[in-house]
Amino acid sequence: MKKIAILGISGSIGISAIEVIRKHNDEFEIVLATAHKNKTKLLELSEEFQIKNIVLTGSDNGNKVDKTNLPLKTKIHYGKNSLLELLNDGNFDVVLNAVSGSAGLEYSMEIAKTGKILALANKESLVMAGHLLEKEIEKSGTQIIPVDSEHSALFQAIGASPSKYIRKLHLTASGGPFRDLPLEKFPDITLKQTLKHPTWNMGAKVTIDSATMMNKGLEIIEAHWLFKMPYDSIDAIIHKQSIVHSLVEYCDGSIIAQLSSPTMKLPILYSFTYPERLESDLIKTNIFDLQDLTFHKIEPARYPLFFLANQVGKDGGLLPTIMNSVNEAAISLFLEKKIHFVQIHKLVKNYLSSVKNISEPNLETILTANRINFEKALKDYKQYI
């Protein structure tokens, strides 16, 4: 039985992982689980799965849990440092890092030292510190199994093929809720409209990133580090049906794709069982029920953040961290209705034009820049829009 740690168990990826484990509870045991502030859900799941260690990362001294409410076998911990210590202990086989946003980076760095499997659903870890994670993995032997549906698809389609045989990686994108909206109506886009994704059920940040296509720009950067491919050999295309999750184009002209119904359960299951596959009826895809599959180019006027993120990835250094932190700030401002949808791109672009890059930032520099630029963008956003 594999020992699983789930970071961010109360989020959408965490809940999908729970459904996988419920279905195959004879294969997997949850030994560590975290939530940031959702202690009700964390306690509920610790009771159901008799989890040995749980962590509320958003609470150090306040908001403590009455220990009489805990299952007998469960020990509760508080704060980021407690989680880092538990990760350092390495009492697990696989860690699913499903923490949202830049907060997941430090945990990925700690897991990378253990030599265990990192099932990575936190794309910001590679966006911000791909060069550092790469070095840690080379030393420890830790293997990253991607959980993003697109990167899981690429991982499966590549298999053991050497990179010299690969001509191009094609990530697919749903296009979000505004893929068919006339451009002249973009200034009238509301928050409610933005949070209605046509295919996936995700958290607010990822849903907004999907609408702007920033998520796909971040995924290009992630793919660069995961598969050690140059940026000119990675692109993305609109695929509205979300059935083809990515495609690998080989040097001889062959294209291999991974297809399935749009669900995160399949890449999660694969990350838990890799390098094996587990017989499961959890995910079913009937090819006779599929719609026609269509593919379209990404329009720069509709998705300017995608192209901006592509360029930032190529520039590298500290710029991806700054871009990500300012984008997170812009999303917070949009959620608070302080800026409009079209101003997300304007804020990120104008802010980036005002900063200087650092080519080889260390972890401390990355974390400091992430915090400082997030706070500055929140405070001074009006001067950039």
SEMI-703916 format. One record per residue (C-alpha): residue number from 1; residue in three letters; chain; x, y, z. Coordinates in pm, 1 decimal, always signed. Layout:
<rs>
NUM	Ala	A	X	Y	Z
...
</rs>
This chain:
<rs>
1	Met	A	+0.0	+0.0	+0.0
2	Lys	A	+142.1	+336.4	-101.8
3	Lys	A	+168.5	+614.1	+155.7
4	Ile	A	+30.4	+939.1	+13.9
5	Ala	A	+72.2	+1295.8	+138.5
6	Ile	A	-174.1	+1553.4	+4.1
7	Leu	A	-87.2	+1922.0	+33.7
8	Gly	A	-399.2	+2130.5	-23.1
9	Ile	A	-651.1	+1855.0	+44.0
10	Ser	A	-950.5	+2089.7	+64.4
11	Gly	A	-897.4	+2242.4	-282.4
12	Ser	A	-1034.2	+2113.6	-612.5
13	Ile	A	-728.3	+1895.3	-687.9
14	Gly	A	-724.5	+1764.2	-331.5
15	Ile	A	-1091.7	+1669.2	-347.9
16	Ser	A	-1033.1	+1487.4	-678.7
17	Ala	A	-746.4	+1299.3	-511.8
18	Ile	A	-978.9	+1199.8	-229.3
19	Glu	A	-1223.4	+1053.8	-481.8
20	Val	A	-939.8	+849.9	-634.1
21	Ile	A	-836.0	+717.3	-293.1
22	Arg	A	-1194.3	+637.1	-188.6
23	Lys	A	-1229.2	+426.3	-501.5
24	His	A	-897.6	+247.1	-440.3
25	Asn	A	-862.2	+250.5	-62.4
26	Asp	A	-690.0	-88.6	-70.9
27	Glu	A	-403.9	+66.8	-270.5
28	Phe	A	-342.3	+401.2	-99.5
29	Glu	A	-312.6	+533.3	+256.4
30	Ile	A	-314.3	+906.2	+334.6
31	Val	A	-44.7	+966.4	+597.1
32	Leu	A	-24.1	+1347.5	+577.8
33	Ala	A	-274.9	+1610.9	+470.8
34	Thr	A	-281.9	+1989.6	+480.3
35	Ala	A	-526.9	+2273.1	+438.5
36	His	A	-456.6	+2642.6	+465.7
37	Lys	A	-760.0	+2755.9	+664.8
38	Asn	A	-1037.4	+2505.0	+597.6
39	Lys	A	-1009.2	+2318.6	+927.5
40	Thr	A	-1365.1	+2182.3	+903.0
41	Lys	A	-1287.0	+1989.9	+584.4
42	Leu	A	-944.3	+1886.0	+711.8
43	Leu	A	-1093.5	+1739.1	+1031.1
44	Glu	A	-1372.1	+1569.4	+839.4
45	Leu	A	-1123.0	+1395.6	+608.8
46	Ser	A	-886.0	+1307.2	+892.7
47	Glu	A	-1177.1	+1125.4	+1058.6
48	Glu	A	-1275.4	+942.0	+740.6
49	Phe	A	-922.8	+830.1	+647.6
50	Gln	A	-764.4	+816.2	+995.1
51	Ile	A	-480.0	+1040.9	+876.2
52	Lys	A	-179.6	+1031.9	+1110.0
53	Asn	A	-63.7	+1392.1	+1060.5
54	Ile	A	-264.2	+1695.2	+951.1
55	Val	A	-142.0	+2054.4	+916.4
56	Leu	A	-325.7	+2386.0	+913.8
57	Thr	A	-65.6	+2593.9	+730.8
58	Gly	A	-254.6	+2921.0	+772.1
59	Ser	A	-257.1	+2900.5	+1151.9
60	Asp	A	+44.5	+2921.8	+1383.8
61	Asn	A	-90.6	+3009.5	+1725.8
62	Gly	A	-446.2	+3124.0	+1669.2
63	Asn	A	-742.4	+2932.9	+1531.0
64	Lys	A	-636.6	+2613.9	+1712.3
65	Val	A	-843.6	+2297.3	+1695.9
66	Asp	A	-997.0	+2144.6	+2006.9
67	Lys	A	-804.3	+1817.5	+2037.9
68	Thr	A	-1112.2	+1639.8	+2167.0
69	Asn	A	-1247.7	+1672.0	+1811.2
70	Leu	A	-950.9	+1484.9	+1666.1
71	Pro	A	-951.6	+1115.6	+1576.0
72	Leu	A	-740.2	+913.9	+1822.0
73	Lys	A	-467.5	+838.9	+1566.7
74	Thr	A	-442.2	+1195.3	+1433.9
75	Lys	A	-187.2	+1456.9	+1537.1
76	Ile	A	-245.3	+1817.4	+1431.0
77	His	A	+29.7	+2066.5	+1346.1
78	Tyr	A	+23.0	+2436.4	+1267.7
79	Gly	A	+207.6	+2662.8	+1026.1
80	Lys	A	+441.4	+2638.1	+729.4
81	Asn	A	+747.4	+2539.3	+932.8
82	Ser	A	+571.6	+2240.6	+1086.0
83	Leu	A	+483.4	+2115.6	+739.4
84	Leu	A	+840.3	+2162.7	+616.4
85	Glu	A	+962.8	+1947.5	+908.4
86	Leu	A	+713.3	+1672.4	+827.2
87	Leu	A	+816.1	+1677.3	+462.4
88	Asn	A	+1180.3	+1654.6	+563.9
89	Asp	A	+1099.9	+1334.9	+758.0
90	Gly	A	+998.4	+1172.5	+428.8
91	Asn	A	+746.2	+928.7	+578.8
92	Phe	A	+559.1	+887.3	+248.5
93	Asp	A	+596.0	+740.5	-99.9
94	Val	A	+424.3	+1012.8	-301.4
95	Val	A	+348.8	+1377.5	-220.5
96	Leu	A	+75.0	+1550.9	-416.8
97	Asn	A	+153.4	+1922.8	-406.5
98	Ala	A	-184.3	+2078.5	-485.4
99	Val	A	-121.2	+2404.2	-298.9
100	Ser	A	-245.4	+2698.4	-504.4
101	Gly	A	-8.8	+2966.7	-631.0
102	Ser	A	+339.4	+3068.8	-520.3
103	Ala	A	+281.0	+2933.6	-168.2
104	Gly	A	+357.4	+2584.8	-300.9
105	Leu	A	+719.0	+2657.3	-398.4
106	Glu	A	+890.4	+2602.0	-61.9
107	Tyr	A	+712.5	+2269.5	-17.8
108	Ser	A	+824.8	+2149.7	-361.5
109	Met	A	+1182.6	+2245.0	-277.1
110	Glu	A	+1166.0	+2043.8	+46.2
111	Ile	A	+1009.4	+1741.0	-123.8
112	Ala	A	+1279.1	+1755.8	-393.4
113	Lys	A	+1540.0	+1672.8	-127.5
114	Thr	A	+1370.7	+1348.9	-18.6
115	Gly	A	+1420.7	+1121.0	-319.8
116	Lys	A	+1048.2	+1039.2	-314.3
117	Ile	A	+792.6	+1104.7	-591.4
118	Leu	A	+660.9	+1459.2	-622.2
119	Ala	A	+319.6	+1456.8	-790.8
120	Leu	A	+320.3	+1819.9	-896.2
121	Ala	A	-1.0	+2015.9	-946.6
122	Asn	A	+160.1	+2344.7	-840.9
123	Lys	A	+292.5	+2489.9	-1166.3
124	Glu	A	+434.5	+2796.9	-990.5
125	Ser	A	+710.6	+2582.7	-838.0
126	Leu	A	+873.5	+2533.9	-1178.5
127	Val	A	+776.1	+2875.8	-1310.9
128	Met	A	+953.2	+3052.4	-1024.8
129	Ala	A	+1239.1	+2816.2	-949.7
130	Gly	A	+1275.1	+2557.5	-1223.1
131	His	A	+1653.8	+2598.4	-1224.3
132	Leu	A	+1671.6	+2534.4	-847.8
133	Leu	A	+1433.4	+2238.1	-846.0
134	Glu	A	+1631.7	+2083.5	-1129.3
135	Lys	A	+1951.7	+2096.9	-922.0
136	Glu	A	+1786.5	+1945.4	-612.6
137	Ile	A	+1632.9	+1662.8	-815.2
138	Glu	A	+1967.1	+1579.2	-976.4
139	Lys	A	+2119.8	+1542.4	-628.5
140	Ser	A	+1838.7	+1347.5	-459.8
141	Gly	A	+1687.4	+1133.8	-735.8
142	Thr	A	+1339.1	+1269.1	-666.9
143	Gln	A	+1111.4	+1227.9	-968.0
144	Ile	A	+845.9	+1479.0	-1065.8
145	Ile	A	+527.8	+1325.9	-1207.3
146	Pro	A	+318.2	+1611.4	-1350.8
147	Val	A	-47.1	+1630.1	-1246.4
148	Asp	A	-163.1	+1917.2	-1466.9
149	Ser	A	-371.8	+1736.1	-1727.3
150	Glu	A	-166.4	+1882.8	-2013.1
151	His	A	+171.1	+1788.7	-1869.4
152	Ser	A	+50.0	+1446.5	-1762.4
153	Ala	A	-61.5	+1395.9	-2123.3
154	Leu	A	+280.8	+1499.8	-2255.0
155	Phe	A	+453.3	+1277.8	-1999.1
156	Gln	A	+246.3	+978.2	-2109.2
157	Ala	A	+281.9	+1048.4	-2482.7
158	Ile	A	+659.3	+1092.4	-2457.3
159	Gly	A	+718.3	+780.3	-2249.8
160	Ala	A	+1081.2	+673.7	-2287.2
161	Ser	A	+1136.5	+858.1	-2617.6
162	Pro	A	+1460.5	+1059.9	-2621.6
163	Ser	A	+1412.0	+1433.7	-2662.9
164	Lys	A	+1616.4	+1430.2	-2986.0
165	Tyr	A	+1321.3	+1259.6	-3156.2
166	Ile	A	+1069.7	+1526.0	-3049.1
167	Arg	A	+995.9	+1810.9	-3288.7
168	Lys	A	+731.6	+1992.5	-3085.4
169	Leu	A	+515.2	+1974.8	-2774.8
170	His	A	+158.5	+2099.7	-2824.4
171	Leu	A	-37.1	+2185.8	-2508.1
172	Thr	A	-410.4	+2220.7	-2551.0
173	Ala	A	-626.1	+2491.9	-2396.0
174	Ser	A	-1001.4	+2518.5	-2360.1
175	Gly	A	-987.6	+2892.1	-2427.3
176	Gly	A	-1188.4	+2972.7	-2115.3
177	Pro	A	-1530.4	+3140.0	-2103.8
178	Phe	A	-1447.7	+3420.0	-2350.6
179	Arg	A	-1306.7	+3222.1	-2641.9
180	Asp	A	-1601.1	+3324.4	-2864.8
181	Leu	A	-1688.9	+3660.1	-2710.8
182	Pro	A	-1648.8	+3954.0	-2951.7
183	Leu	A	-1340.5	+4156.6	-2853.6
184	Glu	A	-1540.7	+4478.9	-2833.8
185	Lys	A	-1735.2	+4328.4	-2540.8
186	Phe	A	-1424.4	+4256.2	-2331.4
187	Pro	A	-1446.2	+4586.0	-2135.8
188	Asp	A	-1788.2	+4471.0	-2007.5
189	Ile	A	-1672.5	+4131.9	-1874.8
190	Thr	A	-1785.6	+4070.3	-1514.9
191	Leu	A	-1629.8	+3867.2	-1235.4
192	Lys	A	-1929.8	+3632.5	-1234.3
193	Gln	A	-1883.6	+3560.2	-1606.4
194	Thr	A	-1511.2	+3499.8	-1560.3
195	Leu	A	-1564.3	+3239.5	-1288.3
196	Lys	A	-1787.1	+3025.2	-1512.8
197	His	A	-1542.6	+2794.7	-1687.5
198	Pro	A	-1700.3	+2604.7	-1979.2
199	Thr	A	-1529.0	+2272.2	-1903.3
200	Trp	A	-1343.8	+2247.6	-1573.0
201	Asn	A	-1447.3	+2299.8	-1210.8
202	Met	A	-1149.5	+2475.4	-1052.6
203	Gly	A	-1060.6	+2730.6	-788.0
204	Ala	A	-1101.6	+3104.7	-853.9
205	Lys	A	-735.8	+3177.0	-933.1
206	Val	A	-694.5	+2896.6	-1186.8
207	Thr	A	-1031.2	+2978.1	-1345.3
208	Ile	A	-934.1	+3343.3	-1395.6
209	Asp	A	-591.4	+3238.6	-1526.4
210	Ser	A	-772.4	+3016.6	-1776.2
211	Ala	A	-985.8	+3309.1	-1893.8
212	Thr	A	-678.4	+3527.7	-1953.0
213	Met	A	-472.7	+3227.1	-2073.4
214	Met	A	-199.6	+3315.0	-1823.3
215	Asn	A	-231.6	+2955.0	-1706.1
216	Lys	A	-121.7	+2832.4	-2048.3
217	Gly	A	+174.7	+3070.5	-2046.8
218	Leu	A	+277.6	+2933.6	-1707.5
219	Glu	A	+233.4	+2580.8	-1843.0
220	Ile	A	+470.5	+2656.2	-2132.8
221	Ile	A	+735.7	+2754.1	-1876.7
222	Glu	A	+655.6	+2443.6	-1671.5
223	Ala	A	+688.6	+2220.5	-1979.0
224	His	A	+1026.3	+2376.7	-2058.8
225	Trp	A	+1164.1	+2259.0	-1722.9
226	Leu	A	+980.3	+1926.7	-1704.2
227	Phe	A	+1079.0	+1802.4	-2047.9
228	Lys	A	+1401.7	+1999.9	-2101.8
229	Met	A	+1276.2	+2138.2	-2431.3
230	Pro	A	+1355.7	+2482.8	-2577.3
231	Tyr	A	+1072.7	+2735.1	-2579.7
232	Asp	A	+1060.4	+2740.9	-2959.6
233	Ser	A	+966.2	+2369.6	-2946.5
234	Ile	A	+664.4	+2422.5	-2718.1
235	Asp	A	+335.5	+2583.6	-2813.8
236	Ala	A	-34.3	+2578.0	-2723.3
237	Ile	A	-353.8	+2551.4	-2925.7
238	Ile	A	-723.7	+2604.2	-2853.2
239	His	A	-915.9	+2277.9	-2823.2
240	Lys	A	-1264.7	+2360.8	-2697.2
241	Gln	A	-1375.3	+2005.2	-2625.1
242	Ser	A	-1094.7	+1940.9	-2369.0
243	Ile	A	-1067.0	+1577.9	-2477.2
244	Val	A	-717.0	+1588.4	-2626.8
245	His	A	-503.8	+1701.6	-2335.3
246	Ser	A	-176.6	+1748.7	-2525.8
247	Leu	A	+8.8	+1620.1	-2830.2
248	Val	A	+370.4	+1526.6	-2900.0
249	Glu	A	+495.7	+1580.2	-3254.3
250	Tyr	A	+791.7	+1358.8	-3347.4
251	Cys	A	+1068.7	+1424.2	-3596.4
252	Asp	A	+928.0	+1176.7	-3847.9
253	Gly	A	+594.1	+1359.8	-3861.6
254	Ser	A	+403.6	+1129.0	-3626.8
255	Ile	A	+182.3	+1296.8	-3364.5
256	Ile	A	+86.2	+1109.8	-3047.5
257	Ala	A	-193.0	+1246.0	-2827.0
258	Gln	A	-345.3	+1150.3	-2492.7
259	Leu	A	-727.4	+1163.5	-2478.7
260	Ser	A	-982.2	+1126.0	-2201.1
261	Ser	A	-1292.5	+1287.4	-2060.2
262	Pro	A	-1201.7	+1614.4	-1884.6
263	Thr	A	-1125.9	+1506.7	-1527.2
264	Met	A	-829.4	+1553.0	-1296.0
265	Lys	A	-880.7	+1206.7	-1149.5
266	Leu	A	-689.4	+1035.5	-1428.5
267	Pro	A	-361.2	+1233.2	-1401.6
268	Ile	A	-383.3	+1207.2	-1021.6
269	Leu	A	-432.1	+828.9	-1036.6
270	Tyr	A	-143.9	+796.0	-1283.0
271	Ser	A	+86.8	+1001.5	-1058.8
272	Phe	A	+3.7	+775.3	-762.5
273	Thr	A	+65.7	+449.7	-951.5
274	Tyr	A	+355.6	+544.7	-1182.3
275	Pro	A	+537.6	+363.2	-1339.3
276	Glu	A	+250.0	+112.5	-1326.1
277	Arg	A	-113.4	+157.6	-1420.6
278	Leu	A	-398.9	+50.8	-1196.2
279	Glu	A	-710.7	-109.2	-1340.1
280	Ser	A	-990.5	+134.8	-1263.4
281	Asp	A	-1341.0	+224.3	-1378.0
282	Leu	A	-1317.1	+565.1	-1211.6
283	Ile	A	-1265.2	+741.7	-1544.6
284	Lys	A	-1462.2	+636.5	-1852.0
285	Thr	A	-1430.2	+781.6	-2201.2
286	Asn	A	-1665.0	+647.8	-2467.5
287	Ile	A	-1519.6	+747.3	-2803.5
288	Phe	A	-1860.6	+714.7	-2968.0
289	Asp	A	-1999.8	+984.0	-2737.5
290	Leu	A	-1727.4	+1235.3	-2818.7
291	Gln	A	-1800.6	+1556.1	-3005.3
292	Asp	A	-1607.3	+1649.1	-3316.2
293	Leu	A	-1256.1	+1749.0	-3210.2
294	Thr	A	-1144.2	+2094.5	-3327.5
295	Phe	A	-821.2	+2293.4	-3295.7
296	His	A	-757.3	+2666.8	-3338.8
297	Lys	A	-468.8	+2908.7	-3307.0
298	Ile	A	-446.5	+3138.1	-3005.3
299	Glu	A	-531.5	+3500.8	-3089.2
300	Pro	A	-286.9	+3762.4	-2950.6
301	Ala	A	-562.7	+4024.4	-2920.3
302	Arg	A	-780.7	+3788.1	-2716.1
303	Tyr	A	-508.9	+3637.9	-2495.6
304	Pro	A	-221.3	+3889.4	-2464.7
305	Leu	A	-112.1	+3746.2	-2127.2
306	Phe	A	-29.9	+3413.3	-2291.0
307	Phe	A	+217.9	+3577.6	-2526.6
308	Leu	A	+359.8	+3797.0	-2250.7
309	Ala	A	+421.1	+3489.2	-2032.7
310	Asn	A	+589.9	+3314.8	-2325.1
311	Gln	A	+837.8	+3599.0	-2362.8
312	Val	A	+899.2	+3617.5	-1988.2
313	Gly	A	+974.6	+3245.5	-1986.4
314	Lys	A	+1235.7	+3295.9	-2257.2
315	Asp	A	+1388.2	+3589.9	-2065.0
316	Gly	A	+1404.6	+3371.5	-1753.0
317	Gly	A	+1583.5	+3469.1	-1433.3
318	Leu	A	+1370.3	+3650.4	-1178.1
319	Leu	A	+1114.1	+3779.8	-1429.1
320	Pro	A	+886.0	+3472.2	-1414.5
321	Thr	A	+862.9	+3513.4	-1035.9
322	Ile	A	+777.8	+3882.6	-1064.9
323	Met	A	+524.4	+3816.5	-1340.2
324	Asn	A	+358.5	+3543.7	-1134.3
325	Ser	A	+341.7	+3753.8	-817.0
326	Val	A	+196.3	+4056.0	-998.2
327	Asn	A	-54.7	+3831.6	-1174.3
328	Glu	A	-160.8	+3691.2	-835.1
329	Ala	A	-201.8	+4048.1	-708.2
330	Ala	A	-403.3	+4141.1	-1017.4
331	Ile	A	-633.6	+3845.9	-961.1
332	Ser	A	-685.1	+3950.2	-597.9
333	Leu	A	-772.4	+4301.5	-715.1
334	Phe	A	-1010.3	+4163.7	-978.0
335	Leu	A	-1179.6	+3941.1	-719.8
336	Glu	A	-1224.9	+4251.4	-502.3
337	Lys	A	-1363.9	+4434.7	-808.7
338	Lys	A	-1094.9	+4702.6	-788.0
339	Ile	A	-983.5	+4646.7	-1147.2
340	His	A	-1157.1	+4526.7	-1462.8
341	Phe	A	-1080.6	+4204.3	-1647.6
342	Val	A	-889.7	+4376.8	-1929.1
343	Gln	A	-675.4	+4561.0	-1673.3
344	Ile	A	-518.6	+4235.2	-1549.2
345	His	A	-295.6	+4222.9	-1856.7
346	Lys	A	-228.2	+4595.6	-1846.7
347	Leu	A	-117.3	+4580.4	-1483.0
348	Val	A	+115.2	+4283.1	-1535.5
349	Lys	A	+267.1	+4420.7	-1856.7
350	Asn	A	+329.0	+4772.4	-1726.4
351	Tyr	A	+467.1	+4648.1	-1395.3
352	Leu	A	+715.0	+4416.8	-1569.6
353	Ser	A	+841.0	+4703.2	-1785.4
354	Ser	A	+942.2	+4887.3	-1466.2
355	Val	A	+1164.6	+4617.7	-1310.7
356	Lys	A	+1514.8	+4479.5	-1367.9
357	Asn	A	+1591.2	+4112.2	-1411.1
358	Ile	A	+1834.1	+3892.7	-1215.7
359	Ser	A	+1965.1	+3601.5	-1421.3
360	Glu	A	+2032.8	+3332.3	-1155.3
361	Pro	A	+1826.7	+3411.3	-843.0
362	Asn	A	+1861.8	+3191.7	-534.6
363	Leu	A	+1561.8	+3073.0	-332.5
364	Glu	A	+1579.5	+3357.6	-81.6
365	Thr	A	+1584.9	+3615.2	-362.5
366	Ile	A	+1289.2	+3445.9	-532.9
367	Leu	A	+1077.8	+3429.9	-216.2
368	Thr	A	+1161.5	+3789.5	-121.5
369	Ala	A	+1085.9	+3920.0	-470.8
370	Asn	A	+761.1	+3726.2	-477.1
371	Arg	A	+642.0	+3885.3	-152.3
372	Ile	A	+764.9	+4239.3	-220.7
373	Asn	A	+627.8	+4262.2	-574.2
374	Phe	A	+292.7	+4112.2	-475.0
375	Glu	A	+254.9	+4371.7	-197.7
376	Lys	A	+372.8	+4657.6	-420.3
377	Ala	A	+134.8	+4564.0	-701.3
378	Leu	A	-155.5	+4549.7	-454.5
379	Lys	A	-65.2	+4888.0	-309.6
380	Asp	A	+36.0	+5082.1	-621.0
381	Tyr	A	-180.8	+4914.5	-885.4
382	Lys	A	-343.0	+5240.7	-1000.6
383	Gln	A	-17.3	+5373.1	-1143.5
384	Tyr	A	+13.5	+5069.9	-1371.6
385	Ile	A	-338.0	+5059.3	-1516.1
</rs>
